[in-house]
Amino acid sequence: MTIQDKPKSARKKPNGAAGPALLRPLNPVRRRTEEVVERIAAQIADGQLPAGARLPTEQAMMAAMGVSRTVVREAISALRARGLVMTRQGAGAFVNADPNQQPYAIDPDGLGSLGSVIEILELRTAVEMEAAAIASERATATQLKAIAKAAAIFSRAIANGDRAVKEDFDFHFAIAIATQNSRFVGFLEFLGGLIIPRQSIRTFEGKAELQKRYLESVEREHQVILDAIAAHSPRKARDAMRRHLLNGKERYKQLANEPGG
C-alpha cells in the first residue's frame, strides 16, 4: 500500500505529535530558516500537525534539526505571519485552528527585497510613532524598567557580535506593552520578527564591521526613545520613534548601494 493509499487517520500522529519527518537533521545546503518553515508548513498541510497541535519545543527542534535558537524563532515568526501557527505566552507555539480565517497576512517569501523592507518600515512608522507617544503617557514604573531591560539586553547582544533580531523586536514589543492597549501588542505579535529588516534581507552576511556600525546606530536611537518615554513626553517619544524608523529606511537604502549590497 502506498503512502497515498493509506487512510488519512493512519498518517496522523496521536494528540498532534510531530511526525518523524519533522524532527530530522536539515540539509546543510539550504537556508536554515526557510527549510524549517517549509518543513513545518508541509506537516501542517498534510495533517501530521493538525489544528491545535503543539509544535515541538525550541530545544527539541534545535537538537533534532541541528539549528540555533535564532533559526527556530525566526521560523516560528514566519509561520505566525503566514497565519499557520499562533503562540501562547509560556505555553509555546500551536497550529492555528483555522488559518484560512486570517484577514490579512504578510508572506515572508516576499520580504527578501529592499522595496518590501521599506514598505514594512513605513507601516511600522505609522503605528509605532503613536505607540511610543502613548507609552510615554501610560507606562508604569515596571513597564519602564522592562523597556530599559530590553534596551540593555540588545546592547549586550550586539557587543557579542549577534544580529540581535529577537532583542531588537523585544525592545519594540516592550513599548507596545507599555501602551496598555492590546491592539498595539497584537499588531507586533502578528508581524513578529518580520518587523526587523535584517531577518528577511541578508544585507550583512560577511560584513561584520558594517553590521556592528549599523547596530550601534540602532542602539543609540533606542536610548533616545527610552529617555523620551521615561520623561513622559509624548512629543519627544513620537519624534524619537519616527527618526529611528526613518533612519532605518535611509540606512537600508544606503546599504543597497554598497558594493555587494
N, C-alpha and C positions, 0 to 999 in steps of 0.2 A: 504494500500500500504506500503510495507516495505521500509527501507532505500535504499536497493539495487535496488528497482523498481523505485525510484524517478529519474527523469531526472537529469543529471549532473548539468544543469544550476540552478536547484532548490536547489541544495546543496551548491552552491557558494553564497558568500555574495557580494552585490554590491560594486564596487570600491575596491575590495580586503579586505573588512572589516573582521576582525578575527571572527570566529565562537564562540559560547558560550562555546564550549569545551576547547578553549584555555585559556580564562580568568576565570578560576575557581580555588579554592584552591587546593594545591598539597597534595598528600598522604604523611603524615609525616614519613612513614616508609622508603621510598626510598631516595637515594641521590638526593639532590635538583637539582644540575646542570644537572645530567643525565635525570631526568624526564622532566625538561624544554626543553632540547634538543629534546627528543623523542616526546614531545607533539607538538612542532613547526614543526618538521620534518614530523610528521603524517599529520598535516593540510596542509603542502605544497604538500605532496604526493596525498592527496585526493581532492586537488583543492580548499579547503576553503581559502587558502592563495595562490592565483595564481601568476604566473610570474609577477614581477614588483610591487607586492603589498608591501606596507609599513607595517612593523611589528608594533605592539603597542609600545608606548614609554616605556622607562625603568620604569618610575613612574607608568604607568598603569599595567605593569606586576608585579612589586613589590607589589602594593596594592591588585591586584586581586588574585595573587598566594600565597601571604604571604611569599615572599622570600626577601633576601637582594639584594642590588645593585650589590654586588660582584657576586652572583649566576647568575643574569641576564647577566652580562657582560661576565662571563666565558662561559655561554651557547651560546651567540652570537658569541664568538670567535670560539667555537667548530663547530657551524653551518657554519661559514665562511670557516673554514679549510676543511669542507666537500664539499664546493662549493655550498651549498644550499642558502646562503644569501651573500649579499655584503653590505658594509657600505659606507655612504657618509658623509664626514665631515660636522657636523652641521645639517644634514638632517635626520639621523637615519639609520636603517637597512631595507633592501629591499630584497624580494625574487629574487634570481638570475634568469635572463630571460632564461638562458639555462645552468643549472648545469651540463648537460652531456658534455659540451664543456671544462670542467676543464682538462687540460693535465696532471696535477699532483696533488695529494691530499694526506694528512696525516690523516688517520682515527683516531679520538680521542679515539675510543674504544680500539685501540691497544697501547695506551700510558700509561697503568697502570703498566708497569713493569720497573725494573731497566734498563734492556737492551735497551728498547725503549727510556728511558730518556737519556742514554749515547749516543745513535745514534743521537738524536736531538742536544745535546750539541756539538758533533763533527761536525755536519752540520753547526751549528751556528759559531763555531770557525773558520771554513774555510772562512765564509763570513764576520763575524763581525770584525775580525782582520784587514782586509783591509778597512772596513768601518771606523773604528776608525782612521786609518792612513790617509785616505783621508779627514775625518772631520778635522783632525789637520791642514791640509793644506788649507782647503776651508772655514771653519766655520767663519761666520760673528760675530760681537760683539753681535748681537741679538740672534743668534743661540747658542753662548757660554753661554749667560745668560739663555737660555731655558734649556740647559743641566744641568747647575748648579741648576736651579729651580727644575728640575725633581729629582736631587740627594737630594735636601733639603726636598722635599715632601716625598720621600722614607724614609728618616731618621725620619721624624715626624710620618709616618705610623707605622714603627717598634717600635718606642718609645711608641706608643699607644697599642702595642700588636697585631697589624694587621699582616696578612700574606703578605700583600703588593705585591700581584701578579700584579695588574694593575700598581702600582707605579714603580715596577721593569721593566715591559715592557716599560713604558713611558720613562724611562731613556735611554734604548737602542734605542727606537724609535726616541728620540731627536737627538741621534748621527747619525742615518740613515738620518734624515732630513738635518743635517749639512754637509753630503757628497755632497749635491746639485745634487744627482743622483737619479732619481725617481725609478730606479731598486732596489736599496737598500731599499728604502722606501716600495716599493711594496712587496719585499721579507718578511719584518717584518709584513706588513699588512696581507699578506697571512697566515703566521703562527699564528699571533695574540698572545693571552695569552698562547698558547700552547708552546711557547718557554720557558716559566717559569716552570721548572720541578715540583715545589710543587703544581701546579694546577692539574697535571694529576696523580701524585703519592702522596698519603696522608701520607707522612713519619712522619709528626709532630703532628698528631692527639693525643691529650692527653699528649703532650711533650712540654709544653710552654717554659721551660727553654732551651731545646735543640734548639727549633726554634729561640729563642732570640739570642743564641750564633751564630747560623748559619747566621742569617740575619745581625748581627753586622759585621761578616766577609765580607759579601757581601757589606755592607755599606762602609767599609774601601777600598775595591777594587774599588768600584765606584769612590771614591775620587781620587785614583791614576790615573784612566782612565781620569777623568775630568782634573786633573792637567796636564797630558801629552798632551791632546788635546789643553788646554789653552796655553800651552807652545809652540804650533805649532811644535811639534816633532813627525813626523810620526813613527820613530823607537820606541820611548818610548810609543806612543799610541798603536801601534801594539803589543808590548810586554806586555803592561798592560792588554789589552783585552784578549790576549792569556792566560796569567796567571790566569785571572779572570775565564775564562770558563774552563780551565784545572783544576783549584782548585775546581770549582763546580762539575766536574766529579768525582774527588777524594773524595769530601765530600759525595756525594751520594753513592759511593762505601762503605765508612766507615759507613754511616748511615744504610746501608743494613745489616751490621754485628752487629749493636747494638741489644740488647735484644728487641725483638718485632719488629725489623726493617724489 
